[in-house]
Amino acid sequence: MSFSPAAPVAALLLSLFFLAPLASPHNPVIVKTRNSEEQPVVVARPEVSYAYYGLMTGEPHFYLIKADRPFRLYVNILLPDPRPKEEAVLRHDLSFEIRHDGSVLHAASGRDADWRRFYEPFGRDHYYLGPEFETSAPPGAYVIKIFNSTNRGRYALAVGKKERFTLWSLIGAFFKARALDRWFFKDDESRAP
């Protein structure tokens, strides 16, 4: 009996292909600290489901959407839950603000929000799900500001709801999920103040 090294890879690809419709993950984008008001992260396809993973180190983070047509705007913030077997922490200091062409469209205070635990089966990760916002949005420029009282800590920004995955994007998401496990879900300082 011979063993083919390609067999495990083929099995992984096949299982990802068949499980993709069931998993429904956000396309992960690892931002870490590469983010500022002067150089915001550009959200090119705001209706497509993406999760941006960032780490604030003293300044708020910014995301930019430039829409040339009306679209469905969805925004949600999450925090890592490094201790899912312990008592839940249901108050967090992570907020977001959305500006449309310079005016505040929506402000969501994390301190006033009802946070709840959330398990994401694709990456097998635990989060605290915070405030969210959804609306029909006209064309224009949108800036999403992520912040807390110290502008420090890890967070995930979910944008868009349409699931658009190819086999290659699912494979990429699988490997990015493993990379996230090494830094985003670490227990050191991952709880927001």
N, C-alpha and C positions, 0 to 999 in steps of 0.2 A: 504494500500500500504506500503510495507516494503522497507527499504533502506539498501543496502548492502555496507559496507565500502570498499569492494574489487572492486566495480563497477568503481570508478574514477581511480583507479590504472590500471585496465584492459583497460579502455578507453585510458589512457596515453600510455600504452604499445602498444596497437593496432595502435594508431595514429603514434607513433614513427616507428613502423614496416612498415607502408604503406608510410610514408613520407621520410623514409631513402634514397631511391634512388633519391629523389628530392633535399634533403638538401645538400649533398656532402660536409660535414664538414671535417676538419682535425681532427684526433684523438688528443685531447688536453692533454698535459703533463705540469703540473705546477711545474716549477723548482724553482721559486723565486730566492733566493741568493745562493742556493746549487750548486756552480759551480766554478771551478778554473782551472788553467793550470795543476796543479798537479793532480787534480781529476775532469777531464772533464765529462760531461754528455755523456753516451754512447748511440749512436743511433744504436739500434740493427737491425732494418729493414729499411735501408735507402731508399728503393723504395716505401715503404708504407707511405701514407700521415699522417704526424704528425705535430703538432704545439707545440713548446716548449715556454712556457711563463716565462720570466725571469725578474729579477730586478737587474741591476748593481748598486753596492754601492761603487765604487771607483776602481774596477779592471775589466778588460775585462772578458768575459765569453767564455768558450771553449766547443766544442762538438767533440766527437770522433766517427769515423766510421771505422770499420775493415772489409774489404770485401775480401772474399776468392774466389770470382768469379767476372767477369765483371757485371756492373749494370748501371742503368740510374740514374745519380746524379742530383737532383733538389734542389736548395736552394733559399729562398726568405726571406726578412726581412720585418717586419711590425711594426708600432707603433700604440698605441691607439689613437683614435680621440675622445677626450672627449667632444668636442663642434661641433658636425656635422652640426648644423644649422647656425654656424657662418662662416665667410669667411675662405676659405681653407688656410692652411699653407703648401706650396708646396716645401719648402726647409727644410731638416732635417739633423742633424749630427749623423747619425747612419750608420756604415759601417760593412762589413764582409770581411774576407780573408779565402781562402781555401788552405790548404797545403796538398800535396800528397807526402807521404814518405819524408817529410822534405822540399820539394821545393814548392814555391808558384805556385799553379795551376790557381787561379783567385783571383783578388782583386777588390772589389766593393766599391767605395766611395759614401757614402750617400750624401755628399755635392754636388756631381756632377750628382746625379741621378735625374730622373724625378719622383717625388712622386705623387701619385694620391689617391684620396679617394676611399675606398672600403667598401661596406656593405656586411656583412656575414649573410645571413638570418637564418641559423640554430641557432646561438646564439643571433641573432638580435643585432649584434655589429658593430661598425664603426671603421675603421682602416685607416691609411695611408699606402699604399702599396709601398714599396721601391724597391731597386735593386734586380734582380733575376739572376740566372745562371742555365743553364742546359747543360749536356753533357753526352756522353757515357763514362763511367769511367772504367779503368782497375782495377784488384784486387790491394789491398794495404791498407795502413792506411791513413785516411783523417782526418785532424783537421780543424774545422771551428771556427774561432775567431770572436766574436761579440764585437764591441768597438765604442766609440765616443770620443770626445776631453776631456771629464771629466770622462768617464767610469761610468756614472750614468744614471739611468732612466729605465723605463719599455720598453720591446720589446717583439716581438714574432718572433721566427725562424720557418719558414715552411720548412720541408724537405720531399721529396718524393711526388709522384702524384697518386699512385695507391690507390684507395678507398677500404679499407678492413674493413667492419663493421659487427658485429654480433648484435643481439638484445641487448645483455648485454653491449657491448661497446657503443652502442647508448645511453642506459640509463645512463652509466657512463659519457659519453660526456655531456649529458643534465645537470647532477648535477655539473660537473666541470665547465660548462658554467655559472651556477649560482654563483659558488665560484669565478670565474674570475670577475664577475660583482662587487663583494665586494672589490676587491683591484686593479685589472689591469686597469679597466676603470674609476677609480676615477680621478677627475680633478686636485688634488693637485700634482704638479710637474710632471705630466704625459707627458707633452710636452718635447720632447728632446731639448737640448740647440742648 
